[in-house]
Every structure is written in structure tokens, then in C-alpha cells.
Amino acid sequence: MLLHELAHILRRDCLTQLVGRLACAAYWFHPLAWMAAQRQRAESERACDDLVLRAGSRASDYADCLLTLARASRGQAGLVAAAVPMARPSQLESRVLAILDGSRTRRCLTGRGKIAIAAATAGLLLPLATARLAITTARAEADGSGSNSRAIVSGRVLDADGNPVPGAKVAIIGRRRLSTLTARTETQEALIGRAESDARGGYRLEIPRPTSLSHYEVHAMAVAPGLGAGWTEIVRDDPAPMADVRLSRGRTAEGRLVDAQGRPVRGVVLRVARLGVPRPEGRGVDGVGFSEAAPRELEDMWPGGATSGADGSFRIAGIGRGTTVWLSIDEPRFAERHVSLKDDGKRERPPETFVLHPGMSVSGRVTLADTGEPMKDAIVEVRAGADVFNAARVRTRTDANGRFESGPPPGSHVAVCVYPPSGSPHVVFERNVENHDPRKPCVMDVAVPRGVLIQGTVTERGSGRPLPGASVYYENGGGNVVSGQGAIPGWMSAVSADARGRYAIAVTPGKGHLLCYGPTAEFVYETRSDRELRGGTEEGRRNYAHAFRAYEVKLADGRADMDVALTPGLTIWGKVVGPDGQPVAKAEIISTLYISPFHTTWRGDFTIPVRDGRFEIHGFPPDRNVKASILDAERG
């Protein structure tokens, strides 16, 4: 901080800012004068930051110093706030980003450089003298730069009484925006970073910056011995989010498992899938969890599972009072897959008893239709229920002999969908039966037909950079399942591009289209009508994807190569205010700029959020206008 202030003296910033104030006084009516003065002050602060870094200070330590000052001055007035203008929140975000940006040049201008800038400025004076001022409420920049921006997350870990908790383990967990979600794709939830609280309960860690493009939500979670786990949501897009985590008093969640006859069920493994507390005014549940097993890096933090004992009882420690625990059951004998233990935090509750009902046995063997060989390590999704719209899903894998066994809830509709291993030339294939007697086992063998393997690389148009995580699927214009079996096109056939942007997808022979979606929403949508995409005589609906690629392949081809390039769009930042001129706390933007990859047509069910008056729109096409409607989510 002292180096920063000395840099102001060295640069004679007091004199230059005095000139700026005099200019504002003389041209008080001209908005450009005020804008230039504000920009002069901001560049002065950044120049002093560069001098501090050139003097040998570490970027992360210096950024942390700014955040500490900003936190100390929050809500302060008078002398305290005036004493720390270097950490004013109005410029804090952009300055922290600049400090942490290792690609920035921090050298002083040479004499030649100063002369060149002076000449360029003089050349611009005449055009600017006749220019007309345009005021906008948004700014646009090209996306797709691939910059690895960083964020510094800081905060405190407190107990239920507000006391600091030293030595608490802290983890940043995010639910990622994946461009596709099928049985073959990775889980949405992932660990972003870890830290430990200091003697005063404080923590700080540097992480890749989560954004509204990359994550649906991000939480800071903390645990400490004797206390229940706690968490708080982190603001995305913020380069310096502050997140205090409060831990409640710990308890042991208890329950008991019995069968339909009331007999204890032993040996059932239960996994903690999610922790949650009710939101105010009954607006859902605020929670953190994992759809699959928690990552190994969190084994010492995430509440451990349990196995039911001889009397059917189980216990799970490290749960906070008032916290509901969702438990996952992976036991083929029973139909139930999830149970939950609730706690209102007000009184001790007796252990809850859960009745497990027998599942329906569904088994079979998966083979390659062209050779008869077993398909090993394929994902098998079994669905069973009253009909296709009311069916529970259970996933398993085939063994070395292609066999699988599962125990979904009983139902008259039974479907088995096979996802071949990645890179296989065999298509995603389903077989189903109707009017099955749910009291009897269902044996269903599946012979998966061979298709044509299309492979290539997904890149960004212009830069050529690969796009890991992009999704590709195919549409062939045909029905999904005919006479109880058939190949499955559409989003269920989707594959993800690997770290090099490479993909490989098996398609049915004949004509069709590949539909590609970028790993984030920063790319421009292309459109195709129903007639163009699926055939027929009617124009039909408009379909959206970041890229469409037509193909015509024969089974004898074996494979085909097809690279895909996606066009990066613009990002628009803007503000939404109400009739009173104040920022709208919560609103939704309805537009065709956000389409679900699971439904190629626009349905209006995916919106762009406006929070505290601010919004970001990604993937905006630079060559055309797009209509958008804004809905005030609180007042309608």
C-alpha cells in the first residue's frame, strides 16, 4: 500500500488530476470531460499498481491486500473511507483482474512511445471535434478468447454463534454447464479448489474464475470437527468474491431400513448425495451435492456413507442441525434409489424408518449384431414404469460376457437402452416391451447394430483453437424406435469432444445432419427448418445449433471425417432499471439466444438471468439483431 501511494507522488498524479478537475469545471456541461477525468483516475491507479508489481511484489499478495482494504472500508464513512481510495469498489474488479493478468506489459513507455502516442492523439483531435456523442447502456466484446482468468475467493468460517473456526477445511464446488447430459457424459459437479481457515477463521484461495458461462452455481463448503457442514453460494463472474461460511451444531443422522414385511434389511450401502436447507419463504432448497460419488479429493470433507447393520439401522455423522440429507441407495434387490433424512433444527427426532420394496429383475446380454460377440463395458440404462412417460431409470454396465442385471421399480413398460463404449462404430440402441407382467422377471437380450463412425475436430472459427467439451449428436429424420427396437438419434446419442477437441460418433447409414453445440453459450446459433433437418413437405419449426453439418454415408464406408468450426459471438453487458430508475433486483430475459441442447427448437423455458440490475448476453451475432423480452420476476 505504501509503495502504491509513493508511486502517485513519483508520477505527480496530484497535478494531472488537478488539470482534469479544472477541465471538468470549465466544460461542466460536456459528458466527455467527466468521462475523461474518470478514466484518468482509473488509469492512474492501474499505473501505480504496475509500479508496485515491477518493484517485486507478488500479484496474488497485492490483490489480497486490496481485497482486505475493501473489506475493512465496507460500510465505513468519513476518514476511514477517504483514507483508502486505492481500494474503492467501483474500480476493484477491473484492477484485480489486471493485477492477476500475467500477460499484461507493465513497462514504462519509452521516449519514442510517448512521441508516437502524442502524434496519434493529435491526429484524432480533428475528427473528434466533429463527432457526435452516442451513449449506450451496454458494451460488447468478442468472446472465445480462451483467456484463463483467475479469481480470489476469500471469507471466514464461523460457528453457530458467530465465532471464528480455525483449521476448518474449505472447498469450492461448482455445478458446471455441460453442453450435453447423457449416460456417457461426466458429472456436472466438480471440485474447483481447496483451502484451510487460519487462526482467525479466515481463508483465501486463487481459483479459475467461475462464470455464468461455465457454471450454473458455485458454493463454498466448510467442515470442522464437532460441527455440521456448512456452505454458501458464491457470486459467479466476480473476480474477488467474498463468502463467509457458517457451521451449525453437529448431529448424527440416524435411520433404519426394513423390507415390505417389516424385517430389518442389513448390508445396504447408503451414499450421501446431497445436503440442503429450505430457502426463505418456501422457495425450494439451498444445497450442495454430487449426482455421483463425491470426488476423491473430498473424501476427508464430504460426509461418509453408511452400511445398514443387522437391525437395519445406519448412522451418518457430521450433519448440521436443520440440514436435510439425501441418501443414494445402490442395491439391485430393491426398487428405492433415494431416501432423505429431514431435521427442523428445533428438537431431537427419533430415527426414521424406511420401507424398501423389492425391485423387478431385468437382465440380459448385449452383443454386436454384426459379429455376435459380447459388448463389454457398455452403459445400460434400464427404464421401467407404467408407461414411457412415467418410468424410473437405473444404470449399470455390461460385464466381460456382455451380461447385465438391474432392479428397477416394477412396471409394465420396460426399456433397455445401450450406450456402446466411446469410439465404438456401433450406434446407441434401444429395445423395449409393453404390457410386461411386473411380478415376473424380464429378460431382454439386445443385439446392437453397426453404424458409420464420423469423427473430426471441433474448433473455433478464426482462431482455430480446439473446443474441448463441445457436444455432437446426429439427426437422421427417422423415428426413434419402431416395433420395439431401434437406433436412438438426437441428444441421447450425443458425444463430447476430448481435450484436443476431437469427437467420434456412430450414426446410422444414409442421410442426416450432425448438430454441434459449443462447450459454452458464447457461439452464434445457426438455424435449420424441420423440413431441412428431418425431411417432409412442411417448413415446420426452426431448429437451433451452433453448427449443422449434412452427411450421407454408407455402411461400407466404415468411417468418415468431418471437422466442425463454430463462430464466436459477442458478449453484451447491460443494466435493467425499473420505472423508478433503480436496478431491478431479479428479472429474466427471454430470447432465442439461449437454447437447450436437449430441444433443438426454442421453447422459452431457458432464460438469461438479470440479478441486481445486471445481465450478460453471450453468443450475440455481430451481423443481425435479436429480439428479447425482459420479465420482472418479482413484480411481473
N, C-alpha and C positions, 0 to 999 in steps of 0.2 A: 504494500500500500504506500509506504514511504517513497519507494522508487517511482511509483506512478505519479505522485504529486511533484517530485523533483523533476520528472520529465516535462510536466506542464511548465515549470519555471524555465527549464532549458529551452523549450520551444517558443517561449514568450507568448503563450496562449492567452494570457490576460489582455495583451494589446490587440491580438487578432480578434478576440471575441468582443472587445470594446468597439472595434471598427464595425463588426457585424451588428451590434446594438444600435450604433449611430445610423447605419443604413436602414434598419427597421424603423427608427424614429423618423427618418426623412421620407421613407416610402411606406408608411404605415398602412396605406390603402392597397398595397400590391402584395398578393399572397406569395408570389415568388420570392420576395425579400424575406419573409418569415420562414419559408421552406428552406432557403439557402442558409439562413442563420442556424436553423435546427440541424441541418446536415453538417454545417461547420462544427458544431459542438460534438456531434456524434463521431465525426472523423477525427476530431482532436482526441477523444477518449481512446479510439482504436489505435491511433498513432502512439499514444503513451503506453498502451498495452503492448504494442510491438517492441518498444524500447525496453520495457520490463523483461520481456522474453529474450531479447537479444543480450540482456545483462546476465543471463544464465538461469533465470527462474524456470522451474518446470511448469508446463502448461496446465497440467491437472491440478497442481498445488495452487497456482494463481487463480484458476477458475473456482476452486473450492473456497479461496479467500473471498472472492466476490460474492459467492452464494452465502457465506457466513455473514458478511456485512449486510446483504439484502435481508436476510432473516432477522438480524438484530434490529434493523431500522423499520421493519414491518409494523405498521400501526403507530409509529413514533412521529412526533411533530416537533417543530421548533428547532433547537440547536442540534439534536441528535440526527434528524433527517437532513439538515443542512450540512452537517459535517461529513456526510458520506455520499456526495453526488456521484462518485465514481461507480456506485452500485445501485443507481436508480433503476427500478424495474422496467421503465419504458424502453431502455436500451439493453437490458440484461441479456435477453435471449440471443440477440444477434451478436453481442460481444462474446458470450460464452462459446457460441458456435465458431466465431472467428479465432478465438484463443486456442480451441481444440483442433482446428483445421491445420494439419501439418503441411498441407500443400501450399499455404499462403507464403508469399515472399514478404519478408519483414525488413529488408534492407532499405536504407535511406536512398532517396533519389540522388543521382549524380548531377553534376552541373549541366551536362548535355540533356539529361532527362528533364530538368527544370525548364531549360530553354525550349525543348520540344513541346512541353505542356503549355507553356506561355503562348507559343505560336499557334497551337491548336485552339486554345481558348479565344485568342484574338480572331481567328478565322470563323469562330462560331458566333461572335457578338452580333454581326450584322443580320444573319438570318434570325437570331433570337429576338432582335429588336422588333421584327415584324411578325413574329409567331403569335398565334392565338392560344390562350391558356385553356387546356382541357382538364377537367377534374373528374377523376374516376374513383369509385369506391372499391375497386378490386385491382389486383395486379396478376399478371400471368407470366409463367416461366415454363420453359420446355422441361418435361420430365425425362426420365430414362437416363440420367447421367451416371447412375450406378455409384454415386458417392457413398462412402461408408461413414455417415455422420454418427457422432457419438453423443451420449447423454450422461450426465452425472446425477444419479439418484441419491438423495440424502434424506435423513429424517431421524426420528428417535423411536426406541422401543420402550413402551410404558406398561406398567401393570394396571390392574383394575382401579387402583387408587390414584393413578397418575404419576407414580414414582418411576424413575428410570430403571431399566432392567439391563445390567451389564452382562456381557458374554452371551447374549441371545443370538441365535443363528437366523440369518435373514436370507430369503431367496426371492428373486424377481421371476415371476411366472407369467407367460403370455399365451393367450389363445390366438393362434395365427389364422390369417386369412389365406387359406389354401384355395387354389383355383379349381380344385376338384376334390370330392369326398366320395370314395368308393371303398369297397372291401380291400382294395390293394394299396390305397394311399396311406401315408403316415398319419399319426395322430395330430390333432390341431394343437394340443397343449405342449409347451416345451419350456425348459429352464433357460432363462436369459443370463442370469448372473447370481453370485452369492457374496455374502459379507457377514461380518460379526460385529455386534454393537460394542462400543468401548465402555470405559468405566462410568461415563455419564449417560449411557444408553444410546449414544449417537452412532450412526453408521453412514458410510458414504461408499459408493462404488460406481465405476465407469462401465457403461454397457453400450452395445449397439442401440441407437435410438429407436424405440418402438414408435410407429406412426399409424395413422388411421388407414394407410395403405397396407401395412404389414400385419396389423393385429386388430381383432375385434375388441379385446380388452386385455389389460395388463394389471397384475396385482403384486404388491409387496407382501410377503408372508413371513412371519417370525414365530419361533418357538423357543422356549426356555424350560429348564427342569422345574416341575411342580406347577406349571401354568398351562392353560389351554392355548392351543394355536390361535393366532390372530392374523388378520390380513386387512389390507386397504387397497382400493383401486388407485392406479397411477394414471395421470393425465397423459395420453398419447400426444405425440408431436412436440412435447415440451422438452427442450434440451437440458433443463435443470429442474425436474420435478421434485417436490418435497413431499414425503409420505411418512407420516407418523403411524406406527402400528401399535395398537393397544391389545394386550393379552388379558384374557379373562381368567378367573379362577378355574383351576383344572378339575376335571372329574373323570371317572371311568365309565364309559358307556357299556351297558350290560344288556344282554338279550338271551333268548332261549329258542331253539328250533325243535319243532315236533312235526311228525307226519300227520296225514289225514285222520289217523286213528288215535292221535294224541300221544304217540310214543316218542321218546326223545330220539333225535337224529344226531349221531356223532360223526366226526370226521369230515364235516363240510367246511371248506376253506372260504373265508369271507375276506374281501379286499375293500379297503376304504377308497371309495371312488370320488367322494365329494364332501366338503364341509360347507355349511351355509347358515345364514341367519336371515330372518324375514326383514324385508325393506320396510321403511316407514309407510304408513297408510295402505298396507297390504299390497305394495307394488312388487310382487314377486320375491325372489330370494337373492341376496348378495352372497356369492360363494366362490370357492376356488376348488378345482378338482382336475381329474385326469380320466378321459374316456377309457384308456387302457391303463396298465400298471404304471405307477409313478417312475420317472427315470432313476437309474441307479445313483446318480449324483445327489438324489434327495432321500436316500434310504435312511439317513440319520435325522431327517426332519419330518418327513411325511408320516402320519400315524400308521403304525404297523397293523397288519391284518390280524386275524384270529382263526382258530380252528375249533369247532364245537366239540365239547367234551362228552363223556359218557352220558351225562344227564342232559345233553343238548345245549348247555349254556356256553356263552362266549363273553369275553371282556376285551374292550379296546381302551387303552389309556391315552392321555394327552389331549383329551377333548375339552373344549371350553364350555362353561355353563351358558345355556341359551343357544348352543350350537346344535343343529341337526346334522346327523351323519348318514350319508347314503352308502350302503354296502353292496358290493357286487358279489354274486354267487356264481361260481363256475363248477356246476355239478350236474352231469348228464342225467342223473336219476330223477331230477325234479324240474318242474316247469318254471318255478320262480327264478328270476335272474337278479332281482334287486329287492332289498328291504331297507327301511330307514328308521333310525332311532331319533326321536324328537325330544327336545328339552326346552322348557319355557324359561329356565333360569331362576324360577321362583321357589321351587320345592323339590325335594327328592322324589324321584319316580321309581317305582318298582321295575325290575327287569321286564321288558316286553316280550311276549311270546309270539312267534311267527309260525304259521302252519305252512309246510311245504307239501305241495301236491305232486303226484307222480307225473313225469313228462311222458310224451309219446315217443316211442323208439322209432327214429328214422335213420336208416343205414343204407349202404350201397357201395358200389365200386365204380370208379371213374377210369375210363380207358380212352385211348386215342382211336378215333373212328377209322383212321386210315391204316393203322398197323395193328390195332388190338392190344398194344402194350399198355400197362398201367400208367396213369398220370400221377406221379408222386409230388408231394408238397404243393398241391393246388389248394387254393382257398375255396371252401364250400360254404355257401350261405343257404341255410335251411329256413324256410318260412312256413308257418302253419297257423291256421285260424279258420274263422267261419267263412271268409272269402278273401279275395286278393287284396281288398282294401282294409281288412281287419285281421292282419297276420303278424305274429311276433317273429323276430329274426334271431337266429342263433348261428354263430360262425364257428367253423372248425377247419381242419386241414386233412388232406389225404395222407396215408402212411406210404411206406415204400411199395406196397402192393396196390396202391390206389384206393384203398378202403377208407371209409369214413363212418362215424357214428355220432348221433346227436340226440338230444332230448328236449325238443321244443314243447310248448304247451299243446295239448290235444286240439285237433281241428280237422274239419272235413276237406279243407283246401290245403294241399301240401305242395311246396315248390322247392326244387333244388337247383341253385344257380352256381355254376363252376367258373372260377376265375383262374385260368392257367397261369403258371409262373411267368414272371416278366421275361420278355424276349421270345416267348413261345409263338410259333406260327398258328396256333390253334385259337379259335375265337372264344369269347365269353358266351357260354351256352347254358340254357335253362330247360329243365323238364319239370312238368307239374301234373298233378292229378286232382280231380274234383270228386266230391261225394265219397271221400275215403271214410271208413269207419274209424273214428278217433280212439276206439277202445282197442284197436289192433295195431301191431307194429306195421310200419310202412317201409318196404324195401324198394329202393329205386336206383337202378344202375344207369349211368349216363355215359354215352359214347360221344366225345367232343369232336366235331368235325374240324378239319384243317382249313385254314383260310390263306390269305396272302399277307405277308408281313411287309408293311410300309414303314420305312424308317428314314430319319433325317435329323436335321438340327433346327431348333427354333432360335432365331436371333432377332435383335432389334434392327430395324431398317435405318440405314445411315451410319450408325457406329459399328454394326456387325457384331456387337457383344452377344455372347450366348445368354439365354434366359432360363436358368435352372428353375424348376418348379412350374413351368408353363404346362398346361394340360392340353391333350389332344384326344378327340374322340371322333367317331365316324357316324354318318347317317347314310343309309342305302335306299331310303324311300319305301322300304317294305315294312310289313307288320313285324312285331317283335316275336311273338310265339304263336305258331299255327299247329293245330292238332296236338296240343300238349307239349310241344317242344320247339326249340328254335334258337337261333343266334340272337344275342342282345346287342343292338347298336345303341346310340345315344350316350348320355352321360355315364351310364353304368359301365360302358366299355372304356372309359377314359383311362389314359396312362399319363404319368408325369415325366417331364424332361429331367435328366440327371444333371449333375454338377457341370457338365460340359454343354448342356442344352440339347443333348441327344435324346430321341424318343424312338420307340418301336411299338407299333400297334398292329394287331392282326385284324383284317377286315374280310368281309365276305366277298367272293368273286363278283365281278360285274361293275356297274357304275355306282358312284357315290361321291360324297364330299367329306373331307376332313374339316373339322371345326377346331380352331385353336384359340385358347384363352391365355393371356399373359399371366405371370405369377402375381401381378397386382393389377389394379384398375387404371394404370397410367397410360394405357394404349387406346388408340382410336378404334371404335367399332366399325366393322363393315356390315352390310345388310344383304340378305337374300330373301326372296319371297318363298312361300310354301311351294309354289309351282317349280321354281328354280331348284329348290333344295330336295324336294321329295316327289316331284312329278305331278301329273294331273293337269286339268284344264283351268282350274280356278287359280287366280293370283294368290288368294289366301292372305295369311298374316305375314308380317315382316319378322324375320329372324335375325338375331344379332350374334356376332362373334368377332374377336379381334382379327381373325383371318379365316377365309374359306378357301379350300383348295379342292378342285374337282379331280377325280381319278376314274380310270377304267382299267381294271386288272383282270387277268385270267388265272385260274388255279395253276396252270402250267408255268406261270411266271415265277412262282415261288416267293419272290420278294420284289419290292420296288423302292426307289429312293425319291424322297420329296422333302426339300428344305422349305421352311416357312419363315417369313420375315414379318414382324409386327411393327406398325407405325406408332411411334411415341406421340402422345398428345401434349396439351398444355395443362398446367395446374393453375387454377384460379383461386385466389384467396379473397374473401369478401366479408362484409358485415350485414346483418339484418337488424333493423331497428323497428320499433313499434310506432304507433301514432304519436306517442309522447316523446319520440326521439331517443328513447332508451333501448339498449340492446335487448333483443328477445331472448329470454333465458333458454327456451327449448323449442325448436321447430324442426321440421323435416322438409327437405327439398325432394320433390317428385319429378323425376326426369328419366329419359332414356339413356342417360349417361351411366347408369348403374343397372346392369342386367345380371340376373343369376345364371351361372353356367349350367344349372340344373334345368332351366326352362329357357330355351333359346328365344322365345317371344317375350315382349315386355308385358308384365302383368301389374306393375305398380306396387308390388309388395316389398321391393327393395328401395330404400330411401337413403338420401345423403343427409347426415345429421347437422343441425345447427345448434351449437352449445354456447351459451353466454354471448350470443350475437355473432359468433364467428363460424365460418364454414370453409371447407376446401373442396373444390371440384376437380377431379383428376380425369385425364384422358379426353380433354376437350379438343375437338377437331379444330385446327387452325384455319380451315378454309370454308367453314359454314357456321350458321347459327343453330342453336339448340334451344328448344322451348323448355321451360322449367316452371313448376308451381311450388310455392312455399306455403306450408301449413303450420300455423302456430299450434304446437302440440298441447299447450296448456289451456289456451282460451278458444281454440277452434277457429 
